[in-house]
Amino acid sequence: MRGRTPRCRRAVTAVAALFTVAALVTAFTWNAIFEAALSSQIALTPTSRSYREWVAPTVPLYFDVYLFNWTNAANFPEEAPNLVQLGPYRFRETRSHVNVTWHPNNASMGYRTQRSWHFDPSSKGSLQDNVTIINVIAASAVYRLRDAGFLSQKALAMALAMYNHRFSVSKLAGELLFDGYNDELLDWARLLPASLTGGAPPVDKFGFFYGRNNSVDTDGYVETSTGTESGILPGQIRRWNYQDHLPFYEGECSKLEGSVGEFFPHNLTERSELAIFMPDLCRTVYLQPVGSGEHGGLPYHKYALSDTSFDNSTTNIRNTCYCNGECGFSGVMNVSACRYGSPSFISLPHFLYGDPQLRELVHGLDPDPEKHSFYFAVEPKLGIPLDVTARFQLNIYIEPTPYITLFEKIPKMMFPVLWVEQSVKVEEKILQELRTVRAILDWGGTVSAFAALVLAGLTILSCYFKPHCAKADKVNLEKPKDEAEVKLNPMYTLKKKQLIKQKLLQNHWYKITRNDTLAWTAGTMIGLLLTLAAAAAFTNGEEEIMKNLTTVTWAHAVNNKTYLEAALASEVSMLEADIVLGHINGKEGPPTPIMAHPPATTSDLTLGDFLNSVLQYNNVNSKQKGVKLDFKSIEAFEKSQDHIAQFSKPEITFPLWLNADILPGPVDAKTKPVDPVKFLKLGANHPRAVLSIGWTTNYGGNITEGEYSREQIGSMLRLVNENHVNQTVTFPVRAGLASNSQPVLLDLLRETSSLNSSMTVWSSEGDAVEVDRVRALILTVGLERTYLDVPPELATRLHLPPADTKTKN
């Protein structure tokens, strides 16, 4: 017996040594472990939280525009232009990524970006302000023909004179920005061949942002990495407008590279460079390190466009291939090649870091790095932007043109027109999460190592200073004396084993509850920190498991006893039935709520009997069936209140949906909606029930196109808000229409997220449906927020994830 205690101590010492090794390994590899965990969390997949945050950002975005009002235009070119800055004209921006397609073969995704802008009251300017600027239409026409022959230039000169064009135009601020204004020269340009217009699409109006509102074409088609491939960040540009290079430039400048502005490398240093691809500039820009600081308790490195970013290659040789010919003024970039040959040049506001000559030719500019710089402040370890301010100025290039009178005596110069600013700062809620993640990164290795070492020490002490190590060997394990008895009675062996197990539990209780638990805790401590590191970036509180709602199954038009019996005997999850006022077959009297679809007014099943049958089934079956009651008139809903009240009590748990089309919808639907205010008021009497509120539709047959308009979505939002809806809602949307309405539906669900809102995608047989777009919509909204009620053939073609798919938030 005396020899056994040292063996126990040697075993414990070996375990302690393993803890020590684990501590050292954890300390030295913590950053790599954390990096792997973080990368897996930020990867973009159809069910990831990072994707849901990316596809429809909720961070408030504002777009500020400053216009340069030309106050002495009548005296040009004798006097240098005097410019007075107006604004900001502020617009609230809503952004979403639409038409998302997944390419798992190369871990990439394709999408377009849809933006909408709404004028914000906090603007310091009015859209009715009268503003004078250079005549951009005339300047663009002259620039296009700058190398043309005498006859072409004279023809343009005659057109300018005929249409009474001047070197300047005075328009309302709203016309110059989003509304646009008419010009005869645009009508003339529509008649010209593409070779003379640079391939520009014909337009009926001109405005700097005309046609951009709600467009999906402004940024073009973008294809980026998803981050699911090891070592590759999400959001890195792969293709733009279906090309893997930039056709406007040659050599190194034609390369597509960098982030699209949302995901950046981790472990940045004060010597790192940020590469960002910007569709508006048709190129990648390179931000240089300019300093460090702190925001919200988190450190950041600041990267900005510098004096070499738009250099004319005198100090930055890699800018040479961006010149598209002879490099001109330093501090401006020629983007005419990707703007259909218009004389568009980009700079920082007020020609910050630009050639001094640029400011000598105009009056009223005062560059200030604090007001006019372009920068990203990025948390260096996590690569997450904390503070971003993007600023650019649009300039129109002009030069003397001998055969066009209006441009004959002008100077060669860059004429400032406007500059824009967009600033975003991380909200405090996100800052709290980021501080937690950063703390885990900074201290996780140390804490894990310290915990393992301490627990190893406690393990040794518990064995050396407690007698239980020796006691563990005192169980009598000797062989039974009567071997014949053992062979004849197998139960003896079983009983003996049970006795041995019982003694082991008794004698080792202290060891199990102290030594083994300590060992388990050490491993768990490390595992817990790893879990936190992986999840804290995107969770605030406990992990939420989301269900795949698209797998809920339906029985339709359960409007008679035969259908009801069949539905209850089937595997479907939800029973959908219609309610009208009418009579039971063969009976007279006042109309009562019955199960029937208009124009029928008779049935063999009342609403009360229908609900009682479902309740009786659910009382004796573990798999509950829910009901969706579709009311065809407000009168039917009013008469049904007593019946519904019996089944909307808290103690009755099966799903209960109250459905009605309460608003007119696409495409010019003529069906009369159910009174919306009365329906919502009566629905509030049943807080357990889900309100399924939608639009009447006119679709199918010869009607194969349409969408839910922003006005129709806005009407629904106003109803929900004005009637103080405070219960779960789902919005039934017709698949063929919904597929064309992704941005506005995302807005609707975002604005009603506090109501645990969802959408129910439905379709009738024969509806024209773009399957890929419906699938993209469902995956964008999320499987946990989308019910699917479509014909089986369409459901099969959607190829949605299977029934057991769950997404972790």
N, C-alpha and C positions, 0 to 999 in steps of 0.2 A: 504493500500500500504506500510506503514512503516514497517509492520511485515514481509514483504517478503524479504527484504534485508538481515536480519540475517539468514533467511533460506538459502539463496543463499550462504552466507559466511560459514554456517555450512556444506553445501554440498561440497564447495570447500575445506574446511578444511579436510573433510573426504577423498576427492580425494588425497590431499597432504599426509595424513596419509598413504594411500595405497601406494603412491610412496615411502614413507620412509620405509615401510615394504618390498616393492619390492627391494629397495636398499640393505637392510640388508640381505634378503634372497639370492640375487644375490651374495653379497660379501662372504657369508658363504658357498655357494654351487657352486661357480664358478669352482673350480677344478673338481668337480664331473661332472658338465655340460660339461666342456672341454674334460674330459676323454671319456665321452660317444660319443661326436662328433668325436673325433680323432679315436676312435676304429672303428666307422662306416666307416671312410674314408680309413683305412688301410686294411680292410677286403678284402680277395681275392675272387673275383667273376669273371665270364667270361668276364664281361664288365667293370670292375673297372680299373682305371689307375694303381693302385698298382700292379694289376696282369700283366698288359702289361709291366711295368717296371721290374717285377720279372721274367717273362717268358723268356725274352731275354735282359739281362742287357747291358746297353750301356757304363757303366763305364769301362775305359781301364784297363785290367788285364794283369799283367806280372808274369811269373812263372820263378823264378831263381833257378838254380841247381848248387851246389858246389860239385865237386868231390875231393876225397882224393887220390892223386897219391902216391903209395907205392914205395919209391925210393930204398929200400934195401931188396927187396923181396928175392933175392938170398941168403941172410944170415939168413933167418928165419928157425928155431926158436932160433938160437944162439943169434941173436940180436933182440931187441925190434923193432917193425915196426916203420919206420920213415915216417910220412905222410906230404905231401905238398898240401895245399888247392889250387885247380884250379877253375877258374870261376869268376863271375857267367856266366853260359851258360843260356842266357835269351831267353825265348819263350813268344810270345804274345798269350794270351789265349782268345778264343771266347767260351762263355758258353751260353747254352740255356736249358730250361726245356721242355721236349718233352713227348709225349704220356700221356698227362694230362687227367685224368678222375675225375669226380666230384661225391661225395657221399653226397648228401644233407641230407640224413637220419641221419647222425652223424656229419654233418658240417666238412667234411674232403675232401681231394683231394689226388689222387695218381699220381705219375709222375716218370720219369727218367731224369737224367741230362746228356746231351751230351756236351763234351768238345772237342775242337780242338786246337792244338798248332802249331805255326809257328815260326821258328827260327828268332830271331830279330837281326838286324845288330849292335845294341848297346851292344851286348854280349862282354864280355872281354875274352872269349875263343872261339876257333874254334872247330867245330864238327869233324875236322880232327886231333885234338890233340890225341897223343898216351898216354893212361892212363893205369897204372897197379893197379889192385885191387885184393882182395882176390877172389879165385875161388868159386863164389857163388853156382854154380851148384853142384860142388863136396861137398861143405860144407852142402848144403841142403840134398843131398843124404845120407851123413854120419849121419846127425842129425835125419833123418827119421828112420834110422836103429840103433840108439844108444842103444836101449833096445832089439834089435833082437839077435838071437843066433849066435853061432860061424860060422855056415855055411853061413848064410845070409851075415854077415859082410865080410867073406872071398871072397864070390862071388863079392861083391861090390869092394873089394880091387883089385881083378883080373881085373874087368872092368875098374877101374881107371888106372891101369897099362897098360892094353891093348890099351886104347885110349890116352895114354901118357899124362894123366892129371898131372898138377903141382898144388902147393898150391896157385899159383897166375896166373892171366891171364892178357895179355896186349892187349887192344882193342882200337879202335877209340872211341872218346867221343860219337859220334853219334850212334855207335853200342851199347854202354852201356846204352844209354838213350832210344830213340824211335825206332831206326832202328832194333836193335836186331842183334844177331850173331848166327851162326849154331854151334851145338855141338853134337857129336855122342851119348853122354849120354842121350840127349833128345830123340833121336830115340829109344834108348834102353828102356827108361822109358815108351814110348807109348805102349810097349808090356806087361808091368807089370799090374797086377790087381789093382783096385782102393784102395784096402786095403794097398798096399805098397806105393802108391803115395799120400795118404791123400785125395783122391778124386779130385786132381788137374786136370783140363782139359788138354788134350794133346796139346803141342805147338811145332811149328817147329823151333822157335828161342827163344833166351833169351835176354831180355833187361829190365831194371828196369821199363820202361814205354811202353814197346812193346805191341802193341795191344790196347792201351788206346786211341790213336788219333781217334776222331770221334765215339768212342764207346759209347753206351748208358748203358753199363753194369758195368762200373767202380764203380759207387756209388750205384748200385743196385736199386731196386724198393723202393721208399720212399713214405710214406703216412703221411701227416701232417694235422693239423687243418687249417681251412680257416679263422677263426676269425669272422665268421658270428654268432656264438653262444655267447650269452651274457657272459662276464667275461672270455672268452678264447681268447688268442692272436693267430694270424695266425702264421704258420710256426713252430708249436710245434710237435715234432715227435710222431706219433701214432703207425706206423708199419714200419718195415724194412725187405725187402725181404719176405713180406707177413707174417711175424711173429710179435707178440706183445711183444716179449722178445728176449734177446740175448742168443742163444744156446751155446755160447762158455764159458759162465761163470755160476756160481751158486749164489744163494742168492741175495743180494742187487745189485751185479754187473751185474746181468742179466736183470735189469730193463731198459726199454727204456724211457728216459725222456730228457727234455731240448729242446732248440731251435736248428734248423738245421743251425743256423749261420746268419740269416737274420732279424729276428724280436725278440726283447728282451722286458722284462717287463718295464713298466713305473715306474717313481718315485723311481729309484734306489738310494741307499744310499752308503756311504763309508764303510758300513759293509755288503752290499749285496754280493751274490755269483752268478756268471753266470754259468749256466749249458748248455753245447753245445754238441750235438751229432755229432760225426765225423765218417763217414763211413770208411775212410781210417784206423782209429784206431779201428773200430768195437766196440766203446764204447762211453760213455758220459764222457767228461772232465769237471772239475770244476775250473773256474777261480776265483782267490782270489783278493780282492781289494788291490791295491798297491799304490794308490795316486790319485791326482786330478790335473787338469790343465785347459788350455783353448786352443781352436783351432778355428781359423776363427771367433773370437768374441763369441764363445759359450763355456760354461763350459763343462767339461767332468769328469767322474770318470774312472780310469784306472784299468782294471782287467787283471790278468796275471796268467800263470802257475807258480807255486812257487816250493820251495824245497820239498813240501809235495805232489805235484801232482803225481809224479811217484815214490814216496817213497815205499820202500819194506816192508811197514806196521810197521816199527819200531816207526814212529811218527804219521802215519796216518792209523789208524786201518781199515778204510773202503777199503783200497787198498788190503787187504789180499786176497779177493776172485778173484782178477785179476791175482794172481801169477800163477794159474794153476799148483799147486804143491808147491814145496819149493820156497819161495821168494829169489831171488838172489841179484844182486847188486842194491843198492838204486839209483834212478835217471833214471832207464830204465824200459820200460814196455814191457812185453811179448805179442806180437801179433801173435805168431806162430799159435794159434788155428784158427784164421780166415784167415790165409795165407797158408792153406793146409799143415800145419806141417813144414813149412820152418823155419829156425832159425832166424826169423826176430824180432828184438827188437827196440823199438822207444825211443829216448831221445831228449832232447833239444840239439841244436848244440854245439859241442865241450864238450859234457857232462856237460853243465851248470847245477849247483845244484846237480850233480851226486856224487856218492861215489868217493873219491879221488883215490882209487885203480884203477878205470877205466882209469884215465889219466896216472897213473904210468906205465901201461903196453904198452903204445904207446908214441911216441914222435911227437911233432908238433901241439898239441892242446893248445889253449889259450882262455878259455871261458871268455866272456865279456857280462854282462847283456844288455848293449846298443846295441850290435850287434846280440845277440843270443837269446833274450827272445821272448816269444809268448804272445801277449797282444791284448786286445780290449779296445779302448778308446770310451766310450759311453756317449752321452748326457743323463744325468740322468732322467730328467723329461719326455722326449719323448721316451727314450729307443732306440735311433737311433745311430748306430756306426758312429763315425766321422773319426777314424783312426784305421786301423786294420793291424797287422803284424802277420802272422802265419809262424812259423818255426819249422821244425822237422828234426831229424837226423836218418838215417837208419843204424843200426848196425847188424852185423852177429855174432851170438854166436857160439863159438867153444870150444871144450874141448877134452882132450886126449881120444882116442878110441883105445884100445889095439890090436884089430885084424885087423886094417886097417893101413898099414904101413905109408901112407902119413900123418895120423893124430895121430900117436902113441906117439910122444914126444912133442906135442904142448902144450902151456899153456891154462888154462881155462881163457877166456877173451871175451870181446865185441870188435869186429873189426869194426871200423867206415868205412863206404863206401862212403856215400854222405849225404848232407843235402840240404833241399829245403826252399825257402822263397817266400812268396806271400804277398805283401803289397798293400793296397787300402786306399786312402784318398778321402773324399767327395769333389766333385768339388765345385767351388765358386758359380755356379748357384744354386746348391742345398743348399749351406750354406746360401745364401740370403733368400731362402724360409724358412729355419729352424729358422733363426733369427727372421723373421716375426712371425712365429708360437710361438716361445718362448716368444716374447714380448706380444702377445695376451694372452698367458697363465699367464704371470707374472702380467700384468696390466689390463687384461680384467675385473676382478671383481671390482677392484678399480675404473676404469673409469666408468663402468656401475653404480656402487653405487653413485659415485659423480654426474654423469649426472642426475640420477633420483632425488637426493636430490636437486640439483640446479633447475631442472625443477619444482619440487614440490614447492619450494620457489617462483619461478616466477609465478606459478599458483595462489598462495595466494596473492602475491603483485598485480597481474593484476586485481584481483577482489576487493581488499580492497581500491585500489587507483584509480580505474576507475569506472565511473557511469554505466557501461553497465550491471552489474549484475542486477540492479533494472530495467533498461530499458527492459530487456528481458520479464518482466511480463506485459508490457503495451499493448500487443496485445488484441484487443477486441474480446473475445471469448464468449460473452453473447449469449444467445439463441435468435433466430429470434422472432420478436414479432408476426408475422402472421404465426401461425403454419399450418393453412389450406393451405396457399400458398406453404409451404414446402411440404406438403403431396401430393398436386396436381401437383407440378412441381419438380421432382427429380433433375433437372438440377440446381436448386437453391443450393441444398446441395453441389453439385460438385463445383459450382462457389465459394461458401463460403469457402470450403476447400482450393481451389486454392489461394484465397485472404489471408487466414490465413497463408498459407505456404510462400507466398510472403512477408508478414509483418515479419514473423519470420526470414526470410533470411536477410531482411533489418536491423532489430533491433539487431540481433545476429551476424552480420558480424564480428565485432571486436572479439567477444567471440569465434566464430568458428575459425577464422584465427589466434587467439593467444592462447586462453586457450585450445581448443580441439586439435589444432595442436601441442601444447606443450606436451599434454598427449600422442598423437600418436607418437611424436618424441621420447619420453622417452622409450616407448616400442620398437620402431624401433631401437633405439641405442643399446639396449640390444640384440635384435634379430640380428642386423648387426654384432655385435661382435661374437655372436654364429656362424653365418654363416662363418665369416672369420676363426674362430677357426677350423671349420669343413673342410674348403676347402683349407686353405693356405698351408697346408703341401704338397699338391699335385697339386697346380695350380699356375701359374705365369701370372697374368692378368685376364681377364674376363673369365667367364665360357663358355666352348665350348660344344655345343650340337651336338652329333654325330648321323648320320642317320644309320639305319639298311639297308645296301646296298644289303644284301642277298634277300631282298623282291622285288628287281627290276625284272620285268618279260620280257620275250623275245618272239619275233616271228622270226622264222628262215627261211632262204632261200627265202626271199621275192623278188623273181627274175622275177616276171611277174605281169601284171596289176591285174589279178584276186586275187593273193595273197596280193598285195599291198592294194587293196580296203578292203579285209577282215581284214588285220592287222590294218588299220586305223580305222575300225569300232569296233575293239575289245578293251579290257581293258589293253593290254600289254603296257609296258613302252618303250621298245627299239625294233627297227626293224633292224634285221641283214640281210644283203644282200651281194652277191658276185659280184665282178666286173672283167670282162675279156674284151679283145679286140675282137670285132666281128661285126655282122651286125644285123640290124632289119629285121625281117622276110620278105622275098620277096624283099628286097632292096639290091643294090650293091653299090660299092664305097669303099673308104678307110676304114679300120677297125676303129671303134669308141668304147668308153667305154659303154658296155651294162651290164645288170643285168643277170648273168648266172654263173653256176658253171661248171668248166672243167669236161668232155671234150666238153661241149656244147659251140658253138660259135655263136648262134643266139638267139634272144629274141624278145619280143614285147615291151620291156621297156628299154629306155636308162638311163644312170646315171643322165643326166640332167632332164629328165621327172620325174624320181624317186624323186629327191631332191625337185623339184618344187611342186610335189604333197604333200610331207610332209610339206613343208613350208605353202602351202595354208591351209592345215588342221590345223596347229598350229596357224595360224592367226585368225581363227574363233572359236577355242576351248581353254578353259582355261587350260585343262590338256595337257601339251606338250608331244609329242612323240620324242624320240631321235633316231639316226641312227648309226649303226655300219657298216662301209663299209670295207669288207674283200677283199683285193687285192691279186690276185693269181699270179701276175707277176709285175716286176718293170716297164715293158712297159705299162701295164694298169694304173699304178699309175702316170707315167709321162704324159700320154695322158689325165688324169683326172684332172690335176692341175687347169685348167681354171674353170671347173665346181665346184670344191671344193672351190676355192677362193671366189666365189659368196656367199657361205653359211658359210664361216668361218669369216665373218666380225663381229665386236663387237656388232652391232645392232641386229644380229640374235642370239637368245639365246638358241635354243633347243640343246640338247647334240649331239655332232658330234664326233664319234670315227673313227680313221683311223687304220685299223688292217692289220697285215701281220706277217707270220712266217719268221723271218729273220735269224734264226740260226738252224743248225741241232740239233735234240734233241734225247731223248730216244725213243725206244730202238733200237739203230743203224738205225735211220730213214733214208730212201733213198730219200724221196721227196726233190727236190731242193728248198732251201729257197729263198725268195726274197732278192735281193741285199741289205744288211743291211745299208751300208754307204749311198747309194743313197736314200734309203727310209727315213732315219733319216734326211738327208739334205733337201729333198723335204718336209717332214713333218714339218720342222721348219718354212716353209712359211705360216703355218696355226697355229699360236700360241694358238688360242682358242680351237683347237681340242685336244682331248685326243689321245695320241699315245698308241695303243694296240699292243705290240710287244712281240712275243713269239717264240716258237721252233716248228719245225716239229716233229711229233711223229709217232712211229710205235707200236701200242698197240691195244689190243682187239683180239678177236678170240682165237687163241692158245697162244698168248702172254699175260700172266696174272701177270707178275712181272716186275719191273723196277723202276727207280727213276731218278730225275734230279741230275746230278753229280755236284760236286763242280767246275769242269772245265767248264761245260756248264753255270753255274751261273756266274762264273768269266768272261767268254766271254761276257755275256750280260752286266755285270758291266763295262767292258772295253769299249764296244761300246758306252754305255751311256756317259761315262766320256770323251772318246776321241773325240766324236762328239758333245760335249758341249750341250747335250739335256737340255732344259730349259723350259719344259712345262709338264703338267700333264701326267703321264704314268700309264698304268695298264699292268700287266703281265698275259696273259692267260696261265693257267696250267691245265693239264689233271688230273682229280680227282684221278684216280687209281695210277698215278705216283707221284702226289703231296703228297699223304698220306704217302709216304715213304721218303719224302724229306723235312720234316719240318725244320730242322736246317739251311739248305742252303737257303731255301725260306725266313726264318726269317732274315738271313744275307742280302739277296737281298733287302728286303723291308726296313730294317734298313739303309742300305747304300744309298738308294734312297728316303728317307723320305722327303728330301727337295723338291722333285718333286711332293709331294702329291701323292705318289705312292700307288697302290692297287694291288690286284690280282683278277683275274677272274677265278674261278674254273668251268671247263666245263667237260662234259662227253658225250660219245656217247652211244647209246643203246647197251647193251650187254657187256660193259666194266666191268672187274672185279674190284670191289671197296670195300675196307675195310671201312665200313660206320663209325665205331667208330673213326677210325684214321682220316678220313676226317673231321668229326665233331670236333675232338680235334684240328686239324689244323685251322679250321675256327674260333673257339672260341679263339684260341691262338693269331692269327693275329688280330682278332677283327671284329665284325659285320660292323664296320664303314669303314673297309678297304678291304672288301671281297664282290665281286659280285658273284652270283651263277647262272650258266647257265647249268643245268643238267636236265635229264628226270624227269617228275613229280613223278614217283615212288621212285626214289632215293632222291629227295628233301623231300618227306614225311618221309622217313626212317631216315633222318638226324635229325629230331625233333629239328630244330633250333627255336630260340625265334620268336614270331609272328611279324606281320608287324608293329605294333605300338611300338615295342621295341626301346628305345633310350638309349644311354649310355652317362653318364656325365663324361667329362674328368676332 
